């Protein structure tokens, strides 16, 4: 993850940025709670909620 972050930093041109690594829990083999089978978009709900709190 740290290597990925250092690589991405090269393209930010000094702008604030964040690296959100979702590789581990990005796929669900079966439905569970509100998560459907397939790509889960892990962390998206939390990130959107955070952004809403900023506005």
C-alpha positions as CSV (number, residue, x, y, z in Angstrom):
1,X,0.0,0.0,0.0
2,X,2.8,2.4,0.8
3,X,4.5,1.9,-2.6
4,X,1.2,2.5,-4.3
5,X,0.7,5.7,-2.3
6,X,4.2,7.0,-3.2
7,X,3.5,6.2,-6.9
8,X,0.2,8.1,-6.9
9,X,1.7,11.1,-5.1
10,X,3.8,11.8,-8.2
11,X,0.6,12.7,-10.1
12,X,-1.0,15.0,-7.5
13,X,1.2,18.1,-8.2
14,X,1.1,19.1,-4.6
15,X,-2.7,18.9,-4.2
16,X,-4.2,17.3,-1.2
17,X,-5.2,13.7,-1.9
18,X,-6.0,10.4,-0.2
19,X,-5.2,6.8,-1.1
20,X,-8.0,4.4,-0.1
21,X,-7.0,0.8,-0.5
22,X,-10.1,-1.5,-1.0
23,X,-8.5,-4.5,-2.5
24,X,-9.1,-7.0,0.3
25,X,-12.9,-6.8,0.8
26,X,-13.8,-5.6,-2.7
27,X,-15.7,-8.8,-3.7
28,X,-18.5,-10.8,-1.9
29,X,-19.2,-14.3,-3.0
30,X,-22.7,-14.3,-1.5
31,X,-25.2,-11.8,-0.2
32,X,-24.8,-10.7,3.4
33,X,-26.9,-7.9,5.0
34,X,-27.2,-5.0,2.6
35,X,-24.2,-6.3,0.5
36,X,-25.1,-8.1,-2.7
37,X,-23.0,-10.8,-4.3
38,X,-20.2,-9.4,-6.5
39,X,-18.3,-6.1,-6.2
40,X,-19.1,-4.4,-2.9
41,X,-17.6,-1.0,-3.2
42,X,-16.2,-1.3,0.3
43,X,-15.7,2.0,2.0
44,X,-17.8,4.1,-0.5
45,X,-20.7,4.6,2.0
46,X,-18.3,5.7,4.7
47,X,-16.4,8.0,2.4
48,X,-19.6,9.6,1.0
49,X,-20.9,10.1,4.6
50,X,-17.6,11.8,5.5
51,X,-17.8,14.1,2.6
52,X,-21.4,15.0,3.4
53,X,-20.3,15.9,7.0
54,X,-17.7,18.3,5.5
55,X,-20.3,20.2,3.6
